[in-house]
Amino acid sequence: MDLQSTLLYISQNTDINRHDVPGVLFSATIGMAAIASLFSKSDMMKIPGVTVVMTAAYGIFNDMIACRDSIEYFTRFHTWQGQNLTNRTVMNLDPNLNAIVVGGLSTIALGGLAGLFFLMLSGNVDSESDKKIAEKQVDTRITARQLFPYLYIVTVITFVAAHFKARFAQQAMAAAPYVKYEGVPLDMQAAWEVCNVRNTTGYLGFAIGVPLICVGIIATRIWLYCRSQEPHEKRI
């Protein structure tokens, strides 16, 4: 079965909107490759893999809550259509399926991009690394195991911040509702607000967290290099 036939089959036999089938298939492929990479012995494979898995997990768990706050929010481009199913990535109102598909679709590609940045900074793509290690006994490469705590901390902080910020925004809107989102009924403004704030805070956390992790990687590599220059007795 060629790609065209696969896309047609998925669009005809699932609830995925035909316009989103290529993106969903692409994201699912990257996601499965990322999970498989975790079983690799190579940090060159694991670093992008663990980054994708963590960002996808954030997106899915975040949307598990958001889909229960307002499933109506999850149309394509977040335009109000009530419970009309024609302009949705997932053309049903199942909160779990919507969270998995939309949450993964919105985060996996970003996680892959961030993972490539981390990989380039980690020292694992330097073809001369093994030679330098053999000659100088200096290894400043960052492993996936060392990267994971950075990813975990940024993910948890972003998740908690997004949750509380969204709840406070929801309470404020519910207490004094007004039309902030054009086309959305007044009685749905608070539900739209909680989902929108949760969504934008997640992207903000990504935008801040990725550079911070990059700085952490560079700082750790500098520390490893400086430590390697100390006398062996002092290091012990």
FIKOLZA-1660 file (N, C-alpha, C; in steps of 0.1 Angstrom, whole numbers, plus 5000, padded with zeros to 4 digits):
% residues 236
   i   px   py   pz ch aa at
   1 5009 4988 5000  A  M  N
   1 5000 5000 5000  A  M CA
   1 5009 5012 5000  A  M  C
   2 5007 5021 4990  A  D  N
   2 5015 5033 4989  A  D CA
   2 5010 5044 4998  A  D  C
   3 5017 5055 4999  A  L  N
   3 5013 5066 5009  A  L CA
   3 5000 5071 5006  A  L  C
   4 4997 5074 4993  A  Q  N
   4 4984 5079 4989  A  Q CA
   4 4972 5070 4994  A  Q  C
   5 4974 5057 4992  A  S  N
   5 4964 5048 4996  A  S CA
   5 4962 5047 5011  A  S  C
   6 4974 5048 5018  A  T  N
   6 4973 5048 5032  A  T CA
   6 4966 5060 5038  A  T  C
   7 4968 5072 5032  A  L  N
   7 4961 5084 5037  A  L CA
   7 4946 5083 5034  A  L  C
   8 4943 5078 5022  A  L  N
   8 4929 5076 5019  A  L CA
   8 4922 5066 5028  A  L  C
   9 4929 5055 5031  A  Y  N
   9 4923 5045 5040  A  Y CA
   9 4920 5051 5054  A  Y  C
  10 4930 5059 5059  A  I  N
  10 4929 5064 5073  A  I CA
  10 4917 5074 5073  A  I  C
  11 4916 5083 5063  A  S  N
  11 4906 5093 5062  A  S CA
  11 4892 5087 5061  A  S  C
  12 4891 5075 5054  A  Q  N
  12 4878 5069 5052  A  Q CA
  12 4874 5059 5064  A  Q  C
  13 4884 5055 5072  A  N  N
  13 4881 5045 5082  A  N CA
  13 4883 5049 5096  A  N  C
  14 4886 5062 5098  A  T  N
  14 4888 5067 5112  A  T CA
  14 4881 5080 5113  A  T  C
  15 4881 5086 5125  A  D  N
  15 4874 5099 5127  A  D CA
  15 4884 5111 5125  A  D  C
  16 4896 5108 5119  A  I  N
  16 4905 5119 5117  A  I CA
  16 4901 5127 5105  A  I  C
  17 4900 5140 5106  A  N  N
  17 4897 5149 5095  A  N CA
  17 4907 5147 5083  A  N  C
  18 4902 5145 5071  A  R  N
  18 4910 5142 5060  A  R CA
  18 4921 5152 5058  A  R  C
  19 4919 5165 5061  A  H  N
  19 4929 5175 5060  A  H CA
  19 4940 5173 5070  A  H  C
  20 4938 5167 5081  A  D  N
  20 4948 5165 5091  A  D CA
  20 4955 5151 5091  A  D  C
  21 4950 5142 5082  A  V  N
  21 4956 5129 5082  A  V CA
  21 4971 5129 5079  A  V  C
  22 4976 5136 5070  A  P  N
  22 4991 5136 5068  A  P CA
  22 4999 5140 5080  A  P  C
  23 4994 5151 5087  A  G  N
  23 5001 5156 5099  A  G CA
  23 5000 5146 5110  A  G  C
  24 4988 5140 5112  A  V  N
  24 4987 5130 5123  A  V CA
  24 4995 5118 5120  A  V  C
  25 4996 5113 5107  A  L  N
  25 5004 5102 5104  A  L CA
  25 5019 5105 5106  A  L  C
  26 5023 5117 5102  A  F  N
  26 5037 5121 5104  A  F CA
  26 5041 5121 5119  A  F  C
  27 5032 5127 5127  A  S  N
  27 5034 5128 5141  A  S CA
  27 5035 5114 5148  A  S  C
  28 5025 5106 5144  A  A  N
  28 5025 5092 5149  A  A CA
  28 5038 5085 5146  A  A  C
  29 5043 5087 5134  A  T  N
  29 5055 5080 5130  A  T CA
  29 5067 5085 5138  A  T  C
  30 5068 5098 5140  A  I  N
  30 5079 5103 5148  A  I CA
  30 5077 5098 5163  A  I  C
  31 5065 5098 5168  A  G  N
  31 5063 5094 5181  A  G CA
  31 5067 5079 5183  A  G  C
  32 5064 5070 5174  A  M  N
  32 5067 5056 5175  A  M CA
  32 5083 5055 5174  A  M  C
  33 5089 5062 5165  A  A  N
  33 5103 5062 5164  A  A CA
  33 5110 5067 5177  A  A  C
  34 5104 5077 5183  A  A  N
  34 5110 5082 5195  A  A CA
  34 5109 5072 5206  A  A  C
  35 5098 5065 5208  A  I  N
  35 5097 5054 5218  A  I CA
  35 5107 5043 5215  A  I  C
  36 5108 5039 5203  A  A  N
  36 5118 5029 5199  A  A CA
  36 5132 5033 5202  A  A  C
  37 5135 5046 5201  A  S  N
  37 5149 5051 5203  A  S CA
  37 5153 5050 5218  A  S  C
  38 5143 5049 5227  A  L  N
  38 5146 5048 5241  A  L CA
  38 5153 5035 5244  A  L  C
  39 5151 5025 5236  A  F  N
  39 5157 5012 5238  A  F CA
  39 5171 5011 5231  A  F  C
  40 5175 5022 5224  A  S  N
  40 5188 5022 5218  A  S CA
  40 5199 5024 5228  A  S  C
  41 5211 5019 5225  A  K  N
  41 5223 5021 5233  A  K CA
  41 5230 5035 5230  A  K  C
  42 5225 5041 5219  A  S  N
  42 5232 5053 5214  A  S CA
  42 5225 5065 5220  A  S  C
  43 5232 5074 5226  A  D  N
  43 5227 5087 5231  A  D CA
  43 5223 5096 5219  A  D  C
  44 5229 5093 5208  A  M  N
  44 5226 5101 5196  A  M CA
  44 5211 5099 5192  A  M  C
  45 5206 5087 5195  A  M  N
  45 5192 5083 5192  A  M CA
  45 5183 5087 5204  A  M  C
  46 5189 5085 5216  A  K  N
  46 5180 5086 5228  A  K CA
  46 5177 5101 5231  A  K  C
  47 5186 5110 5228  A  I  N
  47 5184 5124 5232  A  I CA
  47 5172 5130 5225  A  I  C
  48 5171 5129 5211  A  P  N
  48 5159 5134 5205  A  P CA
  48 5147 5126 5209  A  P  C
  49 5149 5113 5211  A  G  N
  49 5138 5104 5214  A  G CA
  49 5131 5108 5228  A  G  C
  50 5139 5110 5238  A  V  N
  50 5134 5113 5251  A  V CA
  50 5127 5127 5251  A  V  C
  51 5133 5136 5243  A  T  N
  51 5127 5149 5242  A  T CA
  51 5113 5149 5236  A  T  C
  52 5112 5141 5225  A  V  N
  52 5099 5139 5219  A  V CA
  52 5089 5133 5228  A  V  C
  53 5093 5122 5235  A  V  N
  53 5084 5115 5244  A  V CA
  53 5079 5125 5255  A  V  C
  54 5088 5133 5261  A  M  N
  54 5084 5142 5272  A  M CA
  54 5075 5153 5267  A  M  C
  55 5078 5159 5255  A  T  N
  55 5069 5169 5250  A  T CA
  55 5055 5164 5246  A  T  C
  56 5055 5152 5240  A  A  N
  56 5042 5146 5237  A  A CA
  56 5034 5142 5249  A  A  C
  57 5041 5137 5259  A  A  N
  57 5034 5134 5272  A  A CA
  57 5028 5146 5278  A  A  C
  58 5035 5157 5277  A  Y  N
  58 5030 5170 5282  A  Y CA
  58 5017 5174 5274  A  Y  C
  59 5018 5174 5261  A  G  N
  59 5007 5178 5253  A  G CA
  59 4995 5169 5255  A  G  C
  60 4997 5156 5256  A  I  N
  60 4985 5147 5258  A  I CA
  60 4979 5148 5272  A  I  C
  61 4987 5148 5282  A  F  N
  61 4981 5150 5296  A  F CA
  61 4975 5164 5298  A  F  C
  62 4981 5174 5292  A  N  N
  62 4975 5187 5293  A  N CA
  62 4961 5188 5286  A  N  C
  63 4961 5182 5274  A  D  N
  63 4948 5182 5267  A  D CA
  63 4938 5172 5273  A  D  C
  64 4942 5162 5280  A  M  N
  64 4932 5154 5288  A  M CA
  64 4924 5162 5297  A  M  C
  65 4930 5172 5303  A  I  N
  65 4923 5181 5312  A  I CA
  65 4915 5191 5304  A  I  C
  66 4921 5197 5294  A  A  N
  66 4915 5208 5286  A  A CA
  66 4903 5203 5278  A  A  C
  67 4903 5190 5273  A  C  N
  67 4892 5185 5266  A  C CA
  67 4880 5183 5275  A  C  C
  68 4882 5181 5288  A  R  N
  68 4871 5180 5297  A  R CA
  68 4866 5194 5302  A  R  C
  69 4875 5204 5300  A  D  N
  69 4870 5218 5303  A  D CA
  69 4861 5223 5292  A  D  C
  70 4865 5220 5280  A  S  N
  70 4856 5224 5268  A  S CA
  70 4861 5217 5256  A  S  C
  71 4853 5206 5253  A  I  N
  71 4856 5198 5241  A  I CA
  71 4853 5207 5228  A  I  C
  72 4845 5217 5230  A  E  N
  72 4841 5226 5219  A  E CA
  72 4853 5234 5214  A  E  C
  73 4863 5236 5223  A  Y  N
  73 4875 5244 5220  A  Y CA
  73 4883 5238 5209  A  Y  C
  74 4882 5224 5208  A  F  N
  74 4892 5217 5200  A  F CA
  74 4887 5215 5185  A  F  C
  75 4884 5227 5179  A  T  N
  75 4881 5227 5165  A  T CA
  75 4895 5231 5158  A  T  C
  76 4895 5230 5145  A  R  N
  76 4907 5234 5138  A  R CA
  76 4908 5250 5140  A  R  C
  77 4919 5255 5145  A  F  N
  77 4921 5269 5147  A  F CA
  77 4912 5275 5158  A  F  C
  78 4906 5266 5166  A  H  N
  78 4899 5270 5178  A  H CA
  78 4888 5280 5176  A  H  C
  79 4881 5278 5165  A  T  N
  79 4869 5287 5162  A  T CA
  79 4857 5281 5167  A  T  C
  80 4847 5289 5172  A  W  N
  80 4835 5283 5178  A  W CA
  80 4826 5277 5167  A  W  C
  81 4822 5265 5170  A  Q  N
  81 4813 5258 5161  A  Q CA
  81 4803 5249 5169  A  Q  C
  82 4802 5252 5182  A  G  N
  82 4794 5243 5190  A  G CA
  82 4799 5229 5190  A  G  C
  83 4791 5220 5188  A  Q  N
  83 4795 5206 5187  A  Q CA
  83 4794 5200 5173  A  Q  C
  84 4795 5210 5163  A  N  N
  84 4796 5206 5149  A  N CA
  84 4809 5198 5147  A  N  C
  85 4809 5187 5140  A  L  N
  85 4820 5179 5139  A  L CA
  85 4828 5181 5125  A  L  C
  86 4824 5190 5117  A  T  N
  86 4829 5190 5103  A  T CA
  86 4843 5197 5103  A  T  C
  87 4846 5206 5113  A  N  N
  87 4859 5213 5112  A  N CA
  87 4867 5210 5124  A  N  C
  88 4869 5197 5127  A  R  N
  88 4877 5193 5138  A  R CA
  88 4888 5184 5134  A  R  C
  89 4899 5184 5140  A  T  N
  89 4910 5174 5137  A  T CA
  89 4904 5160 5140  A  T  C
  90 4898 5158 5151  A  V  N
  90 4891 5145 5154  A  V CA
  90 4876 5148 5154  A  V  C
  91 4870 5141 5144  A  M  N
  91 4856 5144 5142  A  M CA
  91 4846 5136 5151  A  M  C
  92 4849 5137 5164  A  N  N
  92 4840 5131 5174  A  N CA
  92 4843 5139 5187  A  N  C
  93 4835 5136 5197  A  L  N
  93 4836 5144 5210  A  L CA
  93 4842 5136 5221  A  L  C
  94 4849 5125 5217  A  D  N
  94 4856 5117 5228  A  D CA
  94 4868 5125 5233  A  D  C
  95 4868 5129 5246  A  P  N
  95 4879 5137 5251  A  P CA
  95 4892 5130 5251  A  P  C
  96 4892 5117 5253  A  N  N
  96 4905 5109 5254  A  N CA
  96 4911 5109 5240  A  N  C
  97 4904 5105 5230  A  L  N
  97 4909 5105 5216  A  L CA
  97 4913 5118 5211  A  L  C
  98 4906 5129 5214  A  N  N
  98 4909 5142 5210  A  N CA
  98 4922 5146 5217  A  N  C
  99 4924 5143 5230  A  A  N
  99 4936 5147 5237  A  A CA
  99 4948 5140 5231  A  A  C
 100 4947 5127 5228  A  I  N
 100 4958 5119 5223  A  I CA
 100 4963 5125 5209  A  I  C
 101 4953 5127 5200  A  V  N
 101 4956 5131 5187  A  V CA
 101 4960 5145 5186  A  V  C
 102 4952 5154 5192  A  V  N
 102 4955 5169 5191  A  V CA
 102 4967 5172 5200  A  V  C
 103 4968 5166 5212  A  G  N
 103 4980 5169 5220  A  G CA
 103 4993 5164 5214  A  G  C
 104 4992 5152 5208  A  G  N
 104 5004 5147 5201  A  G CA
 104 5008 5155 5189  A  G  C
 105 4998 5159 5181  A  L  N
 105 5000 5166 5169  A  L CA
 105 5006 5180 5171  A  L  C
 106 5002 5186 5182  A  S  N
 106 5007 5200 5185  A  S CA
 106 5020 5200 5192  A  S  C
 107 5026 5189 5196  A  T  N
 107 5038 5189 5204  A  T CA
 107 5049 5180 5198  A  T  C
 108 5046 5170 5191  A  I  N
 108 5057 5160 5187  A  I CA
 108 5067 5167 5178  A  I  C
 109 5062 5175 5168  A  A  N
 109 5072 5181 5159  A  A CA
 109 5081 5191 5166  A  A  C
 110 5075 5199 5176  A  L  N
 110 5083 5208 5184  A  L CA
 110 5093 5201 5192  A  L  C
 111 5089 5189 5198  A  G  N
 111 5098 5181 5206  A  G CA
 111 5110 5176 5197  A  G  C
 112 5107 5172 5185  A  G  N
 112 5117 5167 5176  A  G CA
 112 5127 5178 5173  A  G  C
 113 5122 5190 5171  A  L  N
 113 5131 5202 5168  A  L CA
 113 5140 5205 5180  A  L  C
 114 5133 5205 5192  A  A  N
 114 5141 5208 5204  A  A CA
 114 5152 5197 5206  A  A  C
 115 5148 5184 5204  A  G  N
 115 5157 5173 5205  A  G CA
 115 5169 5174 5197  A  G  C
 116 5167 5180 5185  A  L  N
 116 5179 5181 5176  A  L CA
 116 5188 5192 5181  A  L  C
 117 5182 5203 5186  A  F  N
 117 5191 5213 5193  A  F CA
 117 5199 5207 5204  A  F  C
 118 5192 5200 5213  A  F  N
 118 5199 5194 5224  A  F CA
 118 5210 5184 5220  A  F  C
 119 5207 5177 5209  A  L  N
 119 5217 5167 5204  A  L CA
 119 5229 5174 5199  A  L  C
 120 5227 5185 5191  A  M  N
 120 5239 5192 5186  A  M CA
 120 5247 5198 5197  A  M  C
 121 5241 5203 5208  A  L  N
 121 5248 5209 5219  A  L CA
 121 5255 5198 5228  A  L  C
 122 5250 5186 5227  A  S  N
 122 5254 5175 5237  A  S CA
 122 5268 5170 5234  A  S  C
 123 5273 5172 5222  A  G  N
 123 5286 5167 5218  A  G CA
 123 5286 5153 5212  A  G  C
 124 5274 5147 5211  A  N  N
 124 5273 5134 5206  A  N CA
 124 5274 5133 5190  A  N  C
 125 5273 5144 5183  A  V  N
 125 5274 5144 5169  A  V CA
 125 5288 5148 5164  A  V  C
 126 5297 5150 5173  A  D  N
 126 5311 5154 5170  A  D CA
 126 5319 5141 5166  A  D  C
 127 5323 5140 5153  A  S  N
 127 5330 5128 5148  A  S CA
 127 5343 5127 5154  A  S  C
 128 5349 5137 5160  A  E  N
 128 5362 5136 5166  A  E CA
 128 5361 5133 5181  A  E  C
 129 5349 5132 5187  A  S  N
 129 5348 5130 5201  A  S CA
 129 5355 5118 5206  A  S  C
 130 5353 5106 5199  A  D  N
 130 5359 5094 5204  A  D CA
 130 5374 5095 5203  A  D  C
 131 5379 5102 5193  A  K  N
 131 5394 5103 5192  A  K CA
 131 5399 5112 5203  A  K  C
 132 5392 5123 5206  A  K  N
 132 5396 5132 5217  A  K CA
 132 5396 5125 5231  A  K  C
 133 5386 5117 5233  A  I  N
 133 5384 5109 5245  A  I CA
 133 5396 5100 5247  A  I  C
 134 5400 5093 5236  A  A  N
 134 5411 5083 5236  A  A CA
 134 5424 5090 5239  A  A  C
 135 5426 5102 5233  A  E  N
 135 5439 5109 5234  A  E CA
 135 5440 5116 5248  A  E  C
 136 5429 5122 5252  A  K  N
 136 5430 5131 5264  A  K CA
 136 5423 5126 5276  A  K  C
 137 5415 5115 5274  A  Q  N
 137 5407 5110 5285  A  Q CA
 137 5397 5120 5290  A  Q  C
 138 5392 5128 5281  A  V  N
 138 5382 5138 5284  A  V CA
 138 5369 5135 5277  A  V  C
 139 5359 5134 5285  A  D  N
 139 5346 5131 5279  A  D CA
 139 5336 5142 5284  A  D  C
 140 5332 5151 5275  A  T  N
 140 5323 5162 5280  A  T CA
 140 5309 5160 5273  A  T  C
 141 5307 5148 5268  A  R  N
 141 5294 5146 5261  A  R CA
 141 5283 5145 5272  A  R  C
 142 5271 5149 5268  A  I  N
 142 5259 5148 5277  A  I CA
 142 5251 5136 5273  A  I  C
 143 5247 5128 5282  A  T  N
 143 5239 5116 5279  A  T CA
 143 5224 5119 5280  A  T  C
 144 5216 5110 5275  A  A  N
 144 5202 5112 5277  A  A CA
 144 5198 5111 5291  A  A  C
 145 5205 5102 5299  A  R  N
 145 5202 5101 5313  A  R CA
 145 5205 5114 5320  A  R  C
 146 5215 5121 5316  A  Q  N
 146 5218 5134 5323  A  Q CA
 146 5208 5145 5318  A  Q  C
 147 5203 5144 5306  A  L  N
 147 5194 5154 5300  A  L CA
 147 5180 5152 5307  A  L  C
 148 5176 5140 5310  A  F  N
 148 5162 5137 5315  A  F CA
 148 5158 5146 5326  A  F  C
 149 5166 5148 5337  A  P  N
 149 5161 5156 5348  A  P CA
 149 5158 5171 5344  A  P  C
 150 5166 5176 5334  A  Y  N
 150 5163 5190 5329  A  Y CA
 150 5149 5190 5323  A  Y  C
 151 5146 5180 5314  A  L  N
 151 5134 5179 5307  A  L CA
 151 5122 5177 5317  A  L  C
 152 5124 5168 5327  A  Y  N
 152 5114 5165 5336  A  Y CA
 152 5110 5178 5344  A  Y  C
 153 5120 5185 5349  A  I  N
 153 5117 5197 5357  A  I CA
 153 5110 5208 5350  A  I  C
 154 5115 5210 5337  A  V  N
 154 5108 5221 5329  A  V CA
 154 5094 5216 5326  A  V  C
 155 5092 5204 5323  A  T  N
 155 5078 5199 5319  A  T CA
 155 5069 5200 5331  A  T  C
 156 5073 5196 5343  A  V  N
 156 5065 5197 5355  A  V CA
 156 5061 5211 5358  A  V  C
 157 5071 5220 5358  A  I  N
 157 5069 5234 5361  A  I CA
 157 5059 5240 5352  A  I  C
 158 5061 5237 5339  A  T  N
 158 5052 5243 5329  A  T CA
 158 5038 5237 5331  A  T  C
 159 5036 5225 5333  A  F  N
 159 5023 5218 5335  A  F CA
 159 5016 5225 5347  A  F  C
 160 5023 5226 5358  A  V  N
 160 5017 5232 5370  A  V CA
 160 5013 5246 5368  A  V  C
 161 5023 5254 5362  A  A  N
 161 5020 5268 5360  A  A CA
 161 5008 5270 5351  A  A  C
 162 5008 5262 5340  A  A  N
 162 4996 5263 5330  A  A CA
 162 4983 5260 5337  A  A  C
 163 4983 5250 5346  A  H  N
 163 4971 5245 5352  A  H CA
 163 4966 5256 5362  A  H  C
 164 4974 5262 5370  A  F  N
 164 4969 5272 5380  A  F CA
 164 4966 5285 5373  A  F  C
 165 4974 5289 5363  A  K  N
 165 4972 5301 5356  A  K CA
 165 4958 5300 5349  A  K  C
 166 4955 5289 5343  A  A  N
 166 4943 5286 5336  A  A CA
 166 4931 5287 5345  A  A  C
 167 4932 5281 5357  A  R  N
 167 4921 5281 5366  A  R CA
 167 4918 5295 5372  A  R  C
 168 4929 5302 5374  A  F  N
 168 4927 5316 5379  A  F CA
 168 4920 5324 5368  A  F  C
 169 4924 5322 5356  A  A  N
 169 4918 5330 5345  A  A CA
 169 4903 5326 5343  A  A  C
 170 4901 5313 5344  A  Q  N
 170 4887 5308 5343  A  Q CA
 170 4878 5314 5354  A  Q  C
 171 4883 5314 5366  A  Q  N
 171 4875 5320 5377  A  Q CA
 171 4872 5335 5375  A  Q  C
 172 4882 5342 5370  A  A  N
 172 4880 5356 5368  A  A CA
 172 4870 5359 5357  A  A  C
 173 4870 5351 5346  A  M  N
 173 4861 5352 5335  A  M CA
 173 4847 5348 5340  A  M  C
 174 4846 5338 5348  A  A  N
 174 4833 5333 5352  A  A CA
 174 4826 5343 5361  A  A  C
 175 4835 5350 5369  A  A  N
 175 4829 5360 5379  A  A CA
 175 4824 5373 5372  A  A  C
 176 4831 5376 5361  A  A  N
 176 4827 5388 5353  A  A CA
 176 4828 5386 5338  A  A  C
 177 4819 5378 5333  A  P  N
 177 4821 5374 5319  A  P CA
 177 4819 5385 5309  A  P  C
 178 4827 5385 5299  A  Y  N
 178 4826 5395 5288  A  Y CA
 178 4830 5388 5275  A  Y  C
 179 4828 5394 5264  A  V  N
 179 4831 5387 5251  A  V CA
 179 4846 5390 5247  A  V  C
 180 4854 5381 5251  A  K  N
 180 4869 5382 5248  A  K CA
 180 4872 5375 5235  A  K  C
 181 4865 5364 5233  A  Y  N
 181 4867 5356 5221  A  Y CA
 181 4855 5357 5211  A  Y  C
 182 4858 5364 5200  A  E  N
 182 4847 5367 5191  A  E CA
 182 4840 5354 5185  A  E  C
 183 4827 5355 5185  A  G  N
 183 4820 5343 5180  A  G CA
 183 4816 5333 5190  A  G  C
 184 4823 5334 5202  A  V  N
 184 4820 5324 5213  A  V CA
 184 4809 5329 5222  A  V  C
 185 4799 5321 5224  A  P  N
 185 4788 5326 5233  A  P CA
 185 4793 5330 5247  A  P  C
 186 4786 5340 5253  A  L  N
 186 4790 5345 5265  A  L CA
 186 4791 5335 5276  A  L  C
 187 4782 5325 5276  A  D  N
 187 4783 5315 5287  A  D CA
 187 4794 5305 5285  A  D  C
 188 4801 5306 5273  A  M  N
 188 4812 5297 5270  A  M CA
 188 4826 5304 5271  A  M  C
 189 4825 5317 5274  A  Q  N
 189 4838 5325 5274  A  Q CA
 189 4848 5320 5285  A  Q  C
 190 4842 5316 5296  A  A  N
 190 4851 5311 5307  A  A CA
 190 4858 5298 5303  A  A  C
 191 4850 5289 5297  A  A  N
 191 4855 5276 5292  A  A CA
 191 4866 5278 5282  A  A  C
 192 4863 5288 5273  A  W  N
 192 4873 5291 5262  A  W CA
 192 4886 5297 5268  A  W  C
 193 4884 5305 5278  A  E  N
 193 4895 5312 5285  A  E CA
 193 4904 5302 5291  A  E  C
 194 4899 5292 5299  A  V  N
 194 4907 5282 5306  A  V CA
 194 4915 5274 5296  A  V  C
 195 4909 5270 5285  A  C  N
 195 4916 5262 5275  A  C CA
 195 4927 5270 5267  A  C  C
 196 4923 5283 5264  A  N  N
 196 4932 5291 5257  A  N CA
 196 4945 5295 5265  A  N  C
 197 4942 5298 5278  A  V  N
 197 4954 5301 5287  A  V CA
 197 4963 5289 5289  A  V  C
 198 4956 5278 5291  A  R  N
 198 4964 5265 5293  A  R CA
 198 4973 5263 5280  A  R  C
 199 4967 5265 5269  A  N  N
 199 4974 5263 5256  A  N CA
 199 4985 5272 5254  A  N  C
 200 4983 5285 5256  A  T  N
 200 4993 5295 5253  A  T CA
 200 5005 5294 5264  A  T  C
 201 5001 5291 5276  A  T  N
 201 5011 5289 5287  A  T CA
 201 5020 5278 5284  A  T  C
 202 5015 5267 5278  A  G  N
 202 5023 5256 5274  A  G CA
 202 5034 5260 5264  A  G  C
 203 5030 5267 5254  A  Y  N
 203 5039 5272 5243  A  Y CA
 203 5049 5281 5249  A  Y  C
 204 5045 5290 5258  A  L  N
 204 5054 5299 5265  A  L CA
 204 5064 5291 5273  A  L  C
 205 5060 5281 5280  A  G  N
 205 5069 5273 5288  A  G CA
 205 5079 5266 5279  A  G  C
 206 5075 5262 5267  A  F  N
 206 5084 5256 5257  A  F CA
 206 5094 5266 5253  A  F  C
 207 5089 5278 5249  A  A  N
 207 5098 5289 5244  A  A CA
 207 5109 5293 5255  A  A  C
 208 5105 5292 5267  A  I  N
 208 5115 5296 5278  A  I CA
 208 5123 5284 5282  A  I  C
 209 5117 5272 5283  A  G  N
 209 5124 5261 5288  A  G CA
 209 5135 5255 5279  A  G  C
 210 5132 5256 5266  A  V  N
 210 5142 5250 5256  A  V CA
 210 5156 5258 5257  A  V  C
 211 5155 5271 5257  A  P  N
 211 5168 5279 5258  A  P CA
 211 5175 5276 5272  A  P  C
 212 5167 5275 5283  A  L  N
 212 5172 5272 5296  A  L CA
 212 5179 5259 5296  A  L  C
 213 5173 5249 5290  A  I  N
 213 5179 5235 5289  A  I CA
 213 5192 5236 5281  A  I  C
 214 5192 5244 5270  A  C  N
 214 5204 5245 5262  A  C CA
 214 5216 5251 5271  A  C  C
 215 5212 5261 5279  A  V  N
 215 5222 5268 5288  A  V CA
 215 5227 5257 5298  A  V  C
 216 5218 5249 5303  A  G  N
 216 5222 5239 5312  A  G CA
 216 5231 5228 5306  A  G  C
 217 5229 5225 5294  A  I  N
 217 5237 5215 5287  A  I CA
 217 5251 5221 5285  A  I  C
 218 5252 5234 5281  A  I  N
 218 5265 5240 5279  A  I CA
 218 5273 5241 5292  A  I  C
 219 5265 5246 5302  A  A  N
 219 5272 5247 5315  A  A CA
 219 5277 5234 5321  A  A  C
 220 5269 5223 5319  A  T  N
 220 5274 5210 5324  A  T CA
 220 5286 5205 5316  A  T  C
 221 5286 5208 5303  A  R  N
 221 5298 5204 5295  A  R CA
 221 5311 5212 5299  A  R  C
 222 5309 5224 5302  A  I  N
 222 5320 5232 5307  A  I CA
 222 5325 5227 5320  A  I  C
 223 5315 5224 5329  A  W  N
 223 5319 5218 5342  A  W CA
 223 5327 5205 5341  A  W  C
 224 5322 5196 5332  A  L  N
 224 5329 5184 5330  A  L CA
 224 5343 5186 5324  A  L  C
 225 5344 5196 5315  A  Y  N
 225 5358 5198 5310  A  Y CA
 225 5367 5203 5321  A  Y  C
 226 5362 5213 5329  A  C  N
 226 5370 5219 5340  A  C CA
 226 5374 5208 5350  A  C  C
 227 5365 5199 5353  A  R  N
 227 5367 5189 5362  A  R CA
 227 5378 5179 5357  A  R  C
 228 5378 5177 5344  A  S  N
 228 5387 5168 5338  A  S CA
 228 5402 5173 5338  A  S  C
 229 5403 5187 5340  A  Q  N
 229 5416 5193 5340  A  Q CA
 229 5422 5192 5354  A  Q  C
 230 5414 5189 5364  A  E  N
 230 5419 5188 5378  A  E CA
 230 5428 5176 5380  A  E  C
 231 5438 5176 5389  A  P  N
 231 5445 5164 5392  A  P CA
 231 5436 5153 5396  A  P  C
 232 5440 5141 5393  A  H  N
 232 5431 5129 5396  A  H CA
 232 5429 5128 5411  A  H  C
 233 5439 5131 5419  A  E  N
 233 5437 5130 5433  A  E CA
 233 5427 5139 5438  A  E  C
 234 5426 5151 5433  A  K  N
 234 5417 5161 5437  A  K CA
 234 5402 5158 5433  A  K  C
 235 5401 5151 5422  A  R  N
 235 5388 5147 5417  A  R CA
 235 5382 5136 5426  A  R  C
 236 5390 5128 5431  A  I  N
 236 5386 5117 5440  A  I CA
 236 5382 5123 5453  A  I  C
% end
